[in-house]
Amino acid sequence: MNVSPPGKGEIHVEGLISMLSENMQKALNGQLVAELYSAYLYLAMAAYFDAAGLPGFANWMRVQAQEELTHGMRFYNFVNERDGRVVLGPIEGPPTGWDSPAAAFEHVLAHERKVTGLIQELVKLAAEEMDRATSDFLQWFVKEQVEEEESAEGVLRKVKGAGAELAALEGELAARVFKPPAAPS
Ligand code: FEO
């Protein structure tokens, strides 16, 4: 296999033809950026909670941000595995503050529902293109989004229930630990 030297343009690898349609590659790259934005959003929330003197809440958000990075890397790796081209677009700046801890968790839930919608759009595109490999790849995200929404709903319920007694939740949220995901099967 011949690889031309890197220049201003593309590195051309002879014999590599992407198994992704141009449309699908663009959509997967878009989702990679959306996952990185999610990490950015949750890190912004971590900073908000750190500044508010709620390090347990901040920990929960930091772990969430780490998970989002692994989601982004799944898309990165999949595009490469299909001999596609990863192209990184700009990441929007996240908000810097929320009216209350409950408002932040309302935002988490709304954001996760939005991401579920994005994943569903990808599933639809893969089905339309009869791209079986991408359909299979996306199934992990379909399941993950069910967990993501459930987890956000659970914490939101507790935060609302705690009212002004947020200190009681601090320990619970501080105990969340990032678990590196198992390799995709
Ligand atoms: Fe990557 Fe929270 O969805």
Backbone and ligand atoms as CSV (ligand in chain L), in Angstrom:
chain,resi,resn,atom,element,x,y,z
A,1,MET,N,N,0.845,-1.202,0.000
A,1,MET,CA,C,0.000,0.000,0.000
A,1,MET,C,C,0.882,1.255,0.000
A,2,ASN,N,N,0.620,2.180,-0.931
A,2,ASN,CA,C,1.422,3.398,-1.012
A,2,ASN,C,C,0.761,4.536,-0.265
A,3,VAL,N,N,1.570,5.205,0.519
A,3,VAL,CA,C,1.042,6.369,1.237
A,3,VAL,C,C,1.843,7.580,0.805
A,4,SER,N,N,1.174,8.568,0.216
A,4,SER,CA,C,1.904,9.769,-0.205
A,4,SER,C,C,2.197,10.617,1.016
A,5,PRO,N,N,3.291,11.410,0.963
A,5,PRO,CA,C,3.653,12.186,2.161
A,5,PRO,C,C,2.585,13.222,2.490
A,6,PRO,N,N,2.437,13.523,3.795
A,6,PRO,CA,C,1.425,14.510,4.162
A,6,PRO,C,C,1.788,15.887,3.615
A,7,GLY,N,N,0.870,16.525,2.986
A,7,GLY,CA,C,1.072,17.876,2.480
A,7,GLY,C,C,-0.049,18.746,2.972
A,8,LYS,N,N,-0.340,19.730,2.176
A,8,LYS,CA,C,-1.409,20.640,2.583
A,8,LYS,C,C,-2.763,19.956,2.438
A,9,GLY,N,N,-2.838,19.085,1.453
A,9,GLY,CA,C,-4.123,18.421,1.189
A,9,GLY,C,C,-4.241,17.126,1.934
A,10,GLU,N,N,-4.952,16.207,1.334
A,10,GLU,CA,C,-5.179,14.905,1.957
A,10,GLU,C,C,-3.942,14.032,1.868
A,11,ILE,N,N,-3.805,13.130,2.816
A,11,ILE,CA,C,-2.827,12.050,2.667
A,11,ILE,C,C,-3.583,10.996,1.874
A,12,HIS,N,N,-3.065,10.670,0.714
A,12,HIS,CA,C,-3.809,9.723,-0.114
A,12,HIS,C,C,-3.299,8.310,0.104
A,13,VAL,N,N,-4.152,7.460,0.584
A,13,VAL,CA,C,-3.778,6.071,0.786
A,13,VAL,C,C,-4.416,5.264,-0.340
A,14,GLU,N,N,-3.576,4.762,-1.224
A,14,GLU,CA,C,-4.117,4.030,-2.366
A,14,GLU,C,C,-4.817,2.760,-1.914
A,15,GLY,N,N,-5.895,2.477,-2.558
A,15,GLY,CA,C,-6.605,1.219,-2.275
A,15,GLY,C,C,-7.623,1.356,-1.166
A,16,LEU,N,N,-7.663,2.507,-0.504
A,16,LEU,CA,C,-8.644,2.668,0.575
A,16,LEU,C,C,-9.880,3.384,0.046
A,17,ILE,N,N,-10.948,2.663,0.004
A,17,ILE,CA,C,-12.202,3.277,-0.427
A,17,ILE,C,C,-13.147,3.184,0.760
A,18,SER,N,N,-13.687,4.319,1.159
A,18,SER,CA,C,-14.565,4.326,2.337
A,18,SER,C,C,-15.771,3.435,2.115
A,19,MET,N,N,-16.119,2.699,3.167
A,19,MET,CA,C,-17.313,1.873,3.104
A,19,MET,C,C,-18.540,2.648,3.585
A,20,LEU,N,N,-18.308,3.931,3.876
A,20,LEU,CA,C,-19.422,4.795,4.282
A,20,LEU,C,C,-19.787,5.699,3.111
A,21,SER,N,N,-21.055,5.960,2.942
A,21,SER,CA,C,-21.447,6.946,1.931
A,21,SER,C,C,-20.982,8.314,2.431
A,22,GLU,N,N,-20.899,9.237,1.528
A,22,GLU,CA,C,-20.472,10.586,1.911
A,22,GLU,C,C,-21.439,11.181,2.942
A,23,ASN,N,N,-22.707,10.913,2.695
A,23,ASN,CA,C,-23.760,11.405,3.585
A,23,ASN,C,C,-23.633,10.828,4.993
A,24,MET,N,N,-23.402,9.532,5.035
A,24,MET,CA,C,-23.293,8.849,6.333
A,24,MET,C,C,-22.033,9.314,7.064
A,25,GLN,N,N,-20.940,9.436,6.324
A,25,GLN,CA,C,-19.687,9.893,6.948
A,25,GLN,C,C,-19.871,11.285,7.562
A,26,LYS,N,N,-20.557,12.144,6.836
A,26,LYS,CA,C,-20.799,13.502,7.331
A,26,LYS,C,C,-21.671,13.447,8.597
A,27,ALA,N,N,-22.679,12.607,8.571
A,27,ALA,CA,C,-23.584,12.493,9.729
A,27,ALA,C,C,-22.848,11.921,10.948
A,28,LEU,N,N,-21.991,10.942,10.724
A,28,LEU,CA,C,-21.242,10.344,11.846
A,28,LEU,C,C,-20.234,11.349,12.409
A,29,ASN,N,N,-19.585,12.102,11.526
A,29,ASN,CA,C,-18.669,13.149,11.997
A,29,ASN,C,C,-19.433,14.215,12.782
A,30,GLY,N,N,-20.644,14.498,12.330
A,30,GLY,CA,C,-21.483,15.468,13.047
A,30,GLY,C,C,-21.820,14.970,14.445
A,31,GLN,N,N,-22.088,13.681,14.558
A,31,GLN,CA,C,-22.410,13.135,15.877
A,31,GLN,C,C,-21.178,13.094,16.771
A,32,LEU,N,N,-20.017,12.873,16.181
A,32,LEU,CA,C,-18.762,12.926,16.948
A,32,LEU,C,C,-18.644,14.306,17.606
A,33,VAL,N,N,-18.911,15.351,16.848
A,33,VAL,CA,C,-18.842,16.709,17.407
A,33,VAL,C,C,-19.933,16.905,18.466
A,34,ALA,N,N,-21.117,16.347,18.219
A,34,ALA,CA,C,-22.216,16.490,19.193
A,34,ALA,C,C,-21.856,15.825,20.523
A,35,GLU,N,N,-21.140,14.698,20.456
A,35,GLU,CA,C,-20.720,14.018,21.689
A,35,GLU,C,C,-19.652,14.848,22.409
A,36,LEU,N,N,-18.759,15.456,21.622
A,36,LEU,CA,C,-17.729,16.301,22.247
A,36,LEU,C,C,-18.372,17.547,22.852
A,37,TYR,N,N,-19.396,18.054,22.186
A,37,TYR,CA,C,-20.126,19.195,22.777
A,37,TYR,C,C,-20.765,18.771,24.100
A,38,SER,N,N,-21.301,17.553,24.157
A,38,SER,CA,C,-21.906,17.059,25.404
A,38,SER,C,C,-20.859,17.066,26.521
A,39,ALA,N,N,-19.653,16.604,26.196
A,39,ALA,CA,C,-18.572,16.605,27.197
A,39,ALA,C,C,-18.298,18.031,27.657
A,40,TYR,N,N,-18.283,18.945,26.706
A,40,TYR,CA,C,-17.997,20.359,26.990
A,40,TYR,C,C,-19.091,20.947,27.882
A,41,LEU,N,N,-20.338,20.602,27.550
A,41,LEU,CA,C,-21.494,21.092,28.322
A,41,LEU,C,C,-21.419,20.596,29.772
A,42,TYR,N,N,-21.117,19.304,29.936
A,42,TYR,CA,C,-21.100,18.755,31.299
A,42,TYR,C,C,-19.879,19.262,32.085
A,43,LEU,N,N,-18.803,19.534,31.374
A,43,LEU,CA,C,-17.648,20.115,32.058
A,43,LEU,C,C,-17.983,21.539,32.520
A,44,ALA,N,N,-18.745,22.262,31.703
A,44,ALA,CA,C,-19.187,23.610,32.098
A,44,ALA,C,C,-20.084,23.514,33.339
A,45,MET,N,N,-20.902,22.489,33.398
A,45,MET,CA,C,-21.756,22.299,34.573
A,45,MET,C,C,-20.906,21.913,35.789
A,46,ALA,N,N,-19.856,21.120,35.566
A,46,ALA,CA,C,-18.946,20.763,36.665
A,46,ALA,C,C,-18.323,22.039,37.237
A,47,ALA,N,N,-17.905,22.932,36.346
A,47,ALA,CA,C,-17.289,24.192,36.792
A,47,ALA,C,C,-18.304,25.022,37.577
A,48,TYR,N,N,-19.536,25.021,37.113
A,48,TYR,CA,C,-20.610,25.760,37.810
A,48,TYR,C,C,-20.799,25.202,39.223
A,49,PHE,N,N,-20.825,23.875,39.345
A,49,PHE,CA,C,-21.023,23.273,40.668
A,49,PHE,C,C,-19.792,23.453,41.562
A,50,ASP,N,N,-18.603,23.379,40.973
A,50,ASP,CA,C,-17.393,23.635,41.782
A,50,ASP,C,C,-17.440,25.044,42.356
A,51,ALA,N,N,-17.829,26.001,41.495
A,51,ALA,CA,C,-17.887,27.404,41.944
A,51,ALA,C,C,-18.973,27.601,42.991
A,52,ALA,N,N,-19.998,26.745,42.947
A,52,ALA,CA,C,-21.119,26.877,43.890
A,52,ALA,C,C,-20.845,26.142,45.207
A,53,GLY,N,N,-19.662,25.535,45.316
A,53,GLY,CA,C,-19.326,24.809,46.551
A,53,GLY,C,C,-20.059,23.488,46.680
A,54,LEU,N,N,-20.312,22.852,45.524
A,54,LEU,CA,C,-20.956,21.532,45.529
A,54,LEU,C,C,-20.066,20.535,44.771
A,55,PRO,N,N,-18.933,20.143,45.390
A,55,PRO,CA,C,-17.976,19.295,44.665
A,55,PRO,C,C,-18.512,17.908,44.312
A,56,GLY,N,N,-19.470,17.411,45.073
A,56,GLY,CA,C,-20.066,16.106,44.744
A,56,GLY,C,C,-20.838,16.199,43.432
A,57,PHE,N,N,-21.598,17.268,43.273
A,57,PHE,CA,C,-22.340,17.502,42.024
A,57,PHE,C,C,-21.350,17.688,40.870
A,58,ALA,N,N,-20.268,18.422,41.168
A,58,ALA,CA,C,-19.254,18.663,40.138
A,58,ALA,C,C,-18.622,17.340,39.712
A,59,ASN,N,N,-18.407,16.455,40.672
A,59,ASN,CA,C,-17.833,15.146,40.341
A,59,ASN,C,C,-18.741,14.381,39.389
A,60,TRP,N,N,-20.035,14.390,39.684
A,60,TRP,CA,C,-21.004,13.676,38.833
A,60,TRP,C,C,-20.902,14.191,37.395
A,61,MET,N,N,-20.802,15.508,37.262
A,61,MET,CA,C,-20.718,16.111,35.923
A,61,MET,C,C,-19.389,15.791,35.234
A,62,ARG,N,N,-18.316,15.750,36.017
A,62,ARG,CA,C,-17.012,15.432,35.410
A,62,ARG,C,C,-17.008,14.001,34.870
A,63,VAL,N,N,-17.596,13.091,35.642
A,63,VAL,CA,C,-17.682,11.699,35.181
A,63,VAL,C,C,-18.537,11.642,33.910
A,64,GLN,N,N,-19.619,12.409,33.920
A,64,GLN,CA,C,-20.491,12.449,32.743
A,64,GLN,C,C,-19.714,12.965,31.518
A,65,ALA,N,N,-18.900,13.991,31.749
A,65,ALA,CA,C,-18.094,14.547,30.654
A,65,ALA,C,C,-17.111,13.495,30.118
A,66,GLN,N,N,-16.498,12.746,31.037
A,66,GLN,CA,C,-15.553,11.700,30.599
A,66,GLN,C,C,-16.263,10.651,29.750
A,67,GLU,N,N,-17.465,10.290,30.166
A,67,GLU,CA,C,-18.225,9.299,29.391
A,67,GLU,C,C,-18.517,9.813,27.985
A,68,GLU,N,N,-18.838,11.111,27.903
A,68,GLU,CA,C,-19.152,11.680,26.588
A,68,GLU,C,C,-17.940,11.633,25.661
A,69,LEU,N,N,-16.744,11.821,26.245
A,69,LEU,CA,C,-15.542,11.724,25.411
A,69,LEU,C,C,-15.409,10.322,24.830
A,70,THR,N,N,-15.750,9.310,25.641
A,70,THR,CA,C,-15.663,7.937,25.118
A,70,THR,C,C,-16.722,7.708,24.033
A,71,HIS,N,N,-17.876,8.378,24.171
A,71,HIS,CA,C,-18.889,8.257,23.109
A,71,HIS,C,C,-18.344,8.851,21.806
A,72,GLY,N,N,-17.724,10.031,21.941
A,72,GLY,CA,C,-17.144,10.664,20.756
A,72,GLY,C,C,-16.101,9.760,20.112
A,73,MET,N,N,-15.269,9.116,20.934
A,73,MET,CA,C,-14.219,8.255,20.392
A,73,MET,C,C,-14.786,7.010,19.704
A,74,ARG,N,N,-15.944,6.567,20.144
A,74,ARG,CA,C,-16.582,5.443,19.435
A,74,ARG,C,C,-16.874,5.837,17.986
A,75,PHE,N,N,-17.377,7.064,17.808
A,75,PHE,CA,C,-17.650,7.527,16.440
A,75,PHE,C,C,-16.346,7.703,15.663
A,76,TYR,N,N,-15.352,8.274,16.330
A,76,TYR,CA,C,-14.039,8.463,15.682
A,76,TYR,C,C,-13.504,7.110,15.186
A,77,ASN,N,N,-13.503,6.145,16.090
A,77,ASN,CA,C,-12.945,4.836,15.741
A,77,ASN,C,C,-13.763,4.140,14.659
A,78,PHE,N,N,-15.078,4.282,14.730
A,78,PHE,CA,C,-15.914,3.593,13.748
A,78,PHE,C,C,-15.688,4.159,12.343
A,79,VAL,N,N,-15.630,5.485,12.230
A,79,VAL,CA,C,-15.395,6.100,10.914
A,79,VAL,C,C,-14.062,5.593,10.355
A,80,ASN,N,N,-13.046,5.522,11.202
A,80,ASN,CA,C,-11.741,5.005,10.747
A,80,ASN,C,C,-11.830,3.545,10.336
A,81,GLU,N,N,-12.527,2.765,11.152
A,81,GLU,CA,C,-12.642,1.327,10.838
A,81,GLU,C,C,-13.311,1.098,9.488
A,82,ARG,N,N,-14.201,2.002,9.120
A,82,ARG,CA,C,-14.905,1.870,7.830
A,82,ARG,C,C,-14.142,2.568,6.710
A,83,ASP,N,N,-12.870,2.869,6.990
A,83,ASP,CA,C,-12.013,3.555,6.023
A,83,ASP,C,C,-12.582,4.899,5.580
A,84,GLY,N,N,-13.279,5.533,6.512
A,84,GLY,CA,C,-13.792,6.877,6.246
A,84,GLY,C,C,-12.789,7.914,6.709
A,85,ARG,N,N,-13.208,9.145,6.676
A,85,ARG,CA,C,-12.313,10.246,7.044
A,85,ARG,C,C,-12.957,11.026,8.189
A,86,VAL,N,N,-12.254,11.040,9.327
A,86,VAL,CA,C,-12.743,11.836,10.459
A,86,VAL,C,C,-12.450,13.304,10.171
A,87,VAL,N,N,-13.481,14.116,10.202
A,87,VAL,CA,C,-13.333,15.567,10.018
A,87,VAL,C,C,-13.988,16.239,11.222
A,88,LEU,N,N,-13.185,16.989,11.954
A,88,LEU,CA,C,-13.710,17.613,13.170
A,88,LEU,C,C,-14.211,19.028,12.904
A,89,GLY,N,N,-15.466,19.242,13.187
A,89,GLY,CA,C,-16.047,20.581,13.040
A,89,GLY,C,C,-15.896,21.363,14.331
A,90,PRO,N,N,-16.309,22.625,14.320
A,90,PRO,CA,C,-16.197,23.452,15.530
A,90,PRO,C,C,-17.145,22.985,16.633
A,91,ILE,N,N,-16.711,23.185,17.868
A,91,ILE,CA,C,-17.561,22.865,19.025
A,91,ILE,C,C,-18.067,24.188,19.594
A,92,GLU,N,N,-19.361,24.285,19.680
A,92,GLU,CA,C,-20.009,25.501,20.202
A,92,GLU,C,C,-19.620,25.713,21.672
A,93,GLY,N,N,-19.604,26.946,22.099
A,93,GLY,CA,C,-19.341,27.213,23.517
A,93,GLY,C,C,-20.577,26.893,24.350
A,94,PRO,N,N,-20.395,26.243,25.497
A,94,PRO,CA,C,-21.559,25.913,26.342
A,94,PRO,C,C,-21.973,27.102,27.201
A,95,PRO,N,N,-23.163,27.055,27.800
A,95,PRO,CA,C,-23.520,28.102,28.761
A,95,PRO,C,C,-22.539,28.073,29.937
A,96,THR,N,N,-22.505,29.150,30.683
A,96,THR,CA,C,-21.553,29.200,31.801
A,96,THR,C,C,-22.241,29.161,33.162
A,97,GLY,N,N,-23.546,29.265,33.166
A,97,GLY,CA,C,-24.229,29.241,34.461
A,97,GLY,C,C,-25.680,28.823,34.313
A,98,TRP,N,N,-26.259,28.396,35.418
A,98,TRP,CA,C,-27.650,27.968,35.451
A,98,TRP,C,C,-28.312,28.631,36.659
A,99,ASP,N,N,-29.613,28.729,36.634
A,99,ASP,CA,C,-30.316,29.439,37.711
A,99,ASP,C,C,-30.267,28.691,39.034
A,100,SER,N,N,-30.151,27.373,38.950
A,100,SER,CA,C,-30.147,26.548,40.165
A,100,SER,C,C,-29.629,25.162,39.790
A,101,PRO,N,N,-29.246,24.347,40.796
A,101,PRO,CA,C,-28.845,22.977,40.484
A,101,PRO,C,C,-29.945,22.219,39.742
A,102,ALA,N,N,-31.199,22.445,40.131
A,102,ALA,CA,C,-32.294,21.742,39.444
A,102,ALA,C,C,-32.358,22.168,37.977
A,103,ALA,N,N,-32.118,23.466,37.722
A,103,ALA,CA,C,-32.145,23.949,36.328
A,103,ALA,C,C,-31.036,23.278,35.519
A,104,ALA,N,N,-29.880,23.068,36.145
A,104,ALA,CA,C,-28.782,22.397,35.441
A,104,ALA,C,C,-29.197,20.967,35.075
A,105,PHE,N,N,-29.812,20.267,36.008
A,105,PHE,CA,C,-30.212,18.883,35.716
A,105,PHE,C,C,-31.403,18.808,34.754
A,106,GLU,N,N,-32.242,19.840,34.765
A,106,GLU,CA,C,-33.307,19.921,33.738
A,106,GLU,C,C,-32.630,19.998,32.363
A,107,HIS,N,N,-31.559,20.785,32.319
A,107,HIS,CA,C,-30.827,20.953,31.062
A,107,HIS,C,C,-30.178,19.627,30.634
A,108,VAL,N,N,-29.624,18.889,31.609
A,108,VAL,CA,C,-29.023,17.578,31.279
A,108,VAL,C,C,-30.077,16.689,30.620
A,109,LEU,N,N,-31.244,16.628,31.238
A,109,LEU,CA,C,-32.293,15.755,30.709
A,109,LEU,C,C,-32.734,16.207,29.315
A,110,ALA,N,N,-32.949,17.505,29.149
A,110,ALA,CA,C,-33.364,18.022,27.835
A,110,ALA,C,C,-32.281,17.736,26.798
A,111,HIS,N,N,-31.023,17.888,27.201
A,111,HIS,CA,C,-29.920,17.651,26.265
A,111,HIS,C,C,-29.870,16.176,25.864
A,112,GLU,N,N,-30.012,15.296,26.839
A,112,GLU,CA,C,-29.968,13.859,26.516
A,112,GLU,C,C,-31.128,13.459,25.608
A,113,ARG,N,N,-32.291,14.069,25.816
A,113,ARG,CA,C,-33.423,13.770,24.916
A,113,ARG,C,C,-33.115,14.236,23.493
A,114,LYS,N,N,-32.424,15.373,23.418
A,114,LYS,CA,C,-32.031,15.883,22.099
A,114,LYS,C,C,-31.046,14.904,21.437
A,115,VAL,N,N,-30.087,14.417,22.224
A,115,VAL,CA,C,-29.100,13.478,21.679
A,115,VAL,C,C,-29.801,12.188,21.229
A,116,THR,N,N,-30.784,11.745,21.991
A,116,THR,CA,C,-31.544,10.554,21.583
A,116,THR,C,C,-32.157,10.791,20.204
A,117,GLY,N,N,-32.690,11.992,19.986
A,117,GLY,CA,C,-33.265,12.330,18.681
A,117,GLY,C,C,-32.215,12.281,17.574
A,118,LEU,N,N,-30.996,12.758,17.889
A,118,LEU,CA,C,-29.921,12.734,16.885
A,118,LEU,C,C,-29.547,11.292,16.533
A,119,ILE,N,N,-29.477,10.446,17.560
A,119,ILE,CA,C,-29.145,9.025,17.318
A,119,ILE,C,C,-30.248,8.379,16.472
A,120,GLN,N,N,-31.484,8.723,16.765
A,120,GLN,CA,C,-32.592,8.150,15.982
A,120,GLN,C,C,-32.513,8.580,14.516
A,121,GLU,N,N,-32.074,9.813,14.283
A,121,GLU,CA,C,-31.905,10.275,12.897
A,121,GLU,C,C,-30.825,9.458,12.180
A,122,LEU,N,N,-29.755,9.165,12.926
A,122,LEU,CA,C,-28.678,8.362,12.327
A,122,LEU,C,C,-29.169,6.948,12.016
A,123,VAL,N,N,-29.947,6.395,12.936
A,123,VAL,CA,C,-30.487,5.038,12.732
A,123,VAL,C,C,-31.357,5.033,11.463
A,124,LYS,N,N,-32.135,6.092,11.305
A,124,LYS,CA,C,-33.020,6.199,10.138
A,124,LYS,C,C,-32.194,6.281,8.841
A,125,LEU,N,N,-31.149,7.096,8.885
A,125,LEU,CA,C,-30.297,7.244,7.700
A,125,LEU,C,C,-29.632,5.913,7.343
A,126,ALA,N,N,-29.124,5.221,8.356
A,126,ALA,CA,C,-28.459,3.932,8.104
A,126,ALA,C,C,-29.443,2.937,7.489
A,127,ALA,N,N,-30.686,2.972,7.961
A,127,ALA,CA,C,-31.702,2.054,7.418
A,127,ALA,C,C,-32.009,2.436,5.970
A,128,GLU,N,N,-32.148,3.729,5.709
A,128,GLU,CA,C,-32.449,4.176,4.340
A,128,GLU,C,C,-31.329,3.771,3.372
A,129,GLU,N,N,-30.097,3.842,3.872
A,129,GLU,CA,C,-28.958,3.507,3.004
A,129,GLU,C,C,-28.654,2.010,3.008
A,130,MET,N,N,-29.423,1.264,3.777
A,130,MET,CA,C,-29.202,-0.184,3.948
A,130,MET,C,C,-27.747,-0.455,4.366
A,131,ASP,N,N,-27.249,0.417,5.262
A,131,ASP,CA,C,-25.890,0.297,5.791
A,131,ASP,C,C,-25.980,-0.500,7.094
A,132,ARG,N,N,-25.848,-1.800,6.943
A,132,ARG,CA,C,-26.062,-2.722,8.062
A,132,ARG,C,C,-25.018,-2.539,9.166
A,133,ALA,N,N,-23.769,-2.327,8.751
A,133,ALA,CA,C,-22.686,-2.190,9.742
A,133,ALA,C,C,-22.920,-0.966,10.633
A,134,THR,N,N,-23.339,0.135,10.007
A,134,THR,CA,C,-23.585,1.345,10.805
A,134,THR,C,C,-24.818,1.152,11.682
A,135,SER,N,N,-25.831,0.474,11.150
A,135,SER,CA,C,-27.027,0.180,11.963
A,135,SER,C,C,-26.630,-0.607,13.208
A,136,ASP,N,N,-25.806,-1.625,13.022
A,136,ASP,CA,C,-25.362,-2.442,14.170
A,136,ASP,C,C,-24.571,-1.590,15.162
A,137,PHE,N,N,-23.665,-0.789,14.639
A,137,PHE,CA,C,-22.839,0.077,15.491
A,137,PHE,C,C,-23.713,0.998,16.343
A,138,LEU,N,N,-24.784,1.511,15.743
A,138,LEU,CA,C,-25.625,2.492,16.439
A,138,LEU,C,C,-26.482,1.875,17.540
A,139,GLN,N,N,-26.649,0.556,17.490
A,139,GLN,CA,C,-27.504,-0.080,18.506
A,139,GLN,C,C,-26.983,0.160,19.920
A,140,TRP,N,N,-25.674,0.215,20.075
A,140,TRP,CA,C,-25.088,0.487,21.405
A,140,TRP,C,C,-25.584,1.842,21.907
A,141,PHE,N,N,-25.640,2.810,21.010
A,141,PHE,CA,C,-26.066,4.157,21.396
A,141,PHE,C,C,-27.565,4.225,21.685
A,142,VAL,N,N,-28.323,3.404,20.979
A,142,VAL,CA,C,-29.768,3.376,21.237
A,142,VAL,C,C,-29.993,2.948,22.690
A,143,LYS,N,N,-29.288,1.891,23.104
A,143,LYS,CA,C,-29.419,1.413,24.495
A,143,LYS,C,C,-28.845,2.426,25.475
A,144,GLU,N,N,-27.711,2.982,25.136
A,144,GLU,CA,C,-27.043,3.945,26.021
A,144,GLU,C,C,-27.948,5.146,26.284
A,145,GLN,N,N,-28.661,5.606,25.267
A,145,GLN,CA,C,-29.519,6.782,25.457
A,145,GLN,C,C,-30.664,6.503,26.422
A,146,VAL,N,N,-31.143,5.254,26.447
A,146,VAL,CA,C,-32.187,4.898,27.415
A,146,VAL,C,C,-31.611,5.083,28.827
A,147,GLU,N,N,-30.377,4.607,29.012
A,147,GLU,CA,C,-29.722,4.746,30.335
A,147,GLU,C,C,-29.424,6.202,30.663
A,148,GLU,N,N,-28.977,6.944,29.668
A,148,GLU,CA,C,-28.624,8.353,29.893
A,148,GLU,C,C,-29.843,9.147,30.369
A,149,GLU,N,N,-30.967,8.922,29.701
A,149,GLU,CA,C,-32.182,9.660,30.079
A,149,GLU,C,C,-32.662,9.217,31.456
A,150,GLU,N,N,-32.599,7.926,31.705
A,150,GLU,CA,C,-33.045,7.397,33.001
A,150,GLU,C,C,-32.192,7.965,34.134
A,151,SER,N,N,-30.881,8.002,33.906
A,151,SER,CA,C,-29.960,8.492,34.926
A,151,SER,C,C,-30.202,9.988,35.204
A,152,ALA,N,N,-30.385,10.782,34.142
A,152,ALA,CA,C,-30.639,12.223,34.323
A,152,ALA,C,C,-31.964,12.444,35.056
A,153,GLU,N,N,-32.969,11.661,34.679
A,153,GLU,CA,C,-34.283,11.793,35.336
A,153,GLU,C,C,-34.175,11.465,36.820
A,154,GLY,N,N,-33.394,10.419,37.127
A,154,GLY,CA,C,-33.232,9.982,38.510
A,154,GLY,C,C,-32.601,11.060,39.373
A,155,VAL,N,N,-31.515,11.662,38.869
A,155,VAL,CA,C,-30.840,12.697,39.662
A,155,VAL,C,C,-31.741,13.936,39.769
A,156,LEU,N,N,-32.399,14.290,38.680
A,156,LEU,CA,C,-33.283,15.468,38.703
A,156,LEU,C,C,-34.373,15.297,39.769
A,157,ARG,N,N,-34.941,14.115,39.818
A,157,ARG,CA,C,-35.986,13.841,40.818
A,157,ARG,C,C,-35.431,14.061,42.234
A,158,LYS,N,N,-34.223,13.546,42.470
A,158,LYS,CA,C,-33.617,13.689,43.803
A,158,LYS,C,C,-33.298,15.155,44.114
A,159,VAL,N,N,-32.772,15.874,43.121
A,159,VAL,CA,C,-32.413,17.273,43.353
A,159,VAL,C,C,-33.666,18.073,43.685
A,160,LYS,N,N,-34.732,17.817,42.943
A,160,LYS,CA,C,-35.983,18.537,43.207
A,160,LYS,C,C,-36.533,18.153,44.581
A,161,GLY,N,N,-36.413,16.882,44.915
A,161,GLY,CA,C,-36.915,16.395,46.207
A,161,GLY,C,C,-36.116,16.947,47.375
A,162,ALA,N,N,-34.827,17.235,47.119
A,162,ALA,CA,C,-33.957,17.695,48.210
A,162,ALA,C,C,-34.222,19.154,48.566
A,163,GLY,N,N,-34.789,19.900,47.616
A,163,GLY,CA,C,-35.048,21.320,47.874
A,163,GLY,C,C,-33.766,22.026,48.254
A,164,ALA,N,N,-33.788,22.695,49.397
A,164,ALA,CA,C,-32.603,23.444,49.835
A,164,ALA,C,C,-31.563,22.533,50.490
A,165,GLU,N,N,-31.932,21.275,50.741
A,165,GLU,CA,C,-31.021,20.355,51.451
A,165,GLU,C,C,-30.116,19.597,50.481
A,166,LEU,N,N,-29.409,20.324,49.639
A,166,LEU,CA,C,-28.588,19.671,48.622
A,166,LEU,C,C,-27.396,18.948,49.222
A,167,ALA,N,N,-26.987,19.374,50.405
A,167,ALA,CA,C,-25.818,18.753,51.041
A,167,ALA,C,C,-26.042,17.257,51.236
A,168,ALA,N,N,-27.297,16.872,51.409
A,168,ALA,CA,C,-27.596,15.458,51.619
A,168,ALA,C,C,-27.267,14.628,50.377
A,169,LEU,N,N,-27.312,15.266,49.224
A,169,LEU,CA,C,-27.037,14.543,47.967
A,169,LEU,C,C,-25.556,14.567,47.593
A,170,GLU,N,N,-24.828,15.482,48.220
A,170,GLU,CA,C,-23.417,15.660,47.885
A,170,GLU,C,C,-22.632,14.347,47.916
A,171,GLY,N,N,-22.795,13.597,49.007
A,171,GLY,CA,C,-22.034,12.357,49.171
A,171,GLY,C,C,-22.370,11.348,48.091
A,172,GLU,N,N,-23.647,11.253,47.786
A,172,GLU,CA,C,-24.077,10.277,46.776
A,172,GLU,C,C,-23.478,10.610,45.400
A,173,LEU,N,N,-23.530,11.874,45.026
A,173,LEU,CA,C,-23.023,12.249,43.704
A,173,LEU,C,C,-21.489,12.233,43.664
A,174,ALA,N,N,-20.887,12.434,44.836
A,174,ALA,CA,C,-19.416,12.385,44.905
A,174,ALA,C,C,-18.898,10.966,44.693
A,175,ALA,N,N,-19.770,9.990,44.905
A,175,ALA,CA,C,-19.323,8.590,44.825
A,175,ALA,C,C,-19.297,8.055,43.393
A,176,ARG,N,N,-19.824,8.828,42.454
A,176,ARG,CA,C,-19.824,8.342,41.069
A,176,ARG,C,C,-18.387,8.239,40.562
A,177,VAL,N,N,-18.075,7.115,39.940
A,177,VAL,CA,C,-16.712,6.877,39.454
A,177,VAL,C,C,-16.778,6.606,37.958
A,178,PHE,N,N,-15.811,7.130,37.237
A,178,PHE,CA,C,-15.753,6.858,35.797
A,178,PHE,C,C,-15.256,5.436,35.570
A,179,LYS,N,N,-16.023,4.692,34.808
A,179,LYS,CA,C,-15.586,3.326,34.459
A,179,LYS,C,C,-15.314,3.298,32.956
A,180,PRO,N,N,-14.054,3.088,32.596
A,180,PRO,CA,C,-13.760,3.042,31.154
A,180,PRO,C,C,-14.636,1.961,30.504
A,181,PRO,N,N,-15.239,2.281,29.371
A,181,PRO,CA,C,-16.151,1.311,28.763
A,181,PRO,C,C,-15.409,0.095,28.210
A,182,ALA,N,N,-16.119,-1.028,28.173
A,182,ALA,CA,C,-15.550,-2.222,27.560
A,182,ALA,C,C,-15.429,-1.945,26.054
A,183,ALA,N,N,-14.509,-2.618,25.404
A,183,ALA,CA,C,-14.348,-2.431,23.964
A,183,ALA,C,C,-15.652,-2.810,23.276
A,184,PRO,N,N,-16.037,-2.034,22.243
A,184,PRO,CA,C,-17.278,-2.368,21.543
A,184,PRO,C,C,-17.226,-3.789,21.000
A,185,SER,N,N,-18.323,-4.529,21.143
A,185,SER,CA,C,-18.314,-5.913,20.643
A,185,SER,C,C,-18.848,-5.930,19.230
L,1,FEO,FE1,FE,-23.354,10.612,24.567
L,1,FEO,FE2,FE,-25.016,11.571,26.939
L,1,FEO,O1,O,-24.960,10.895,25.228
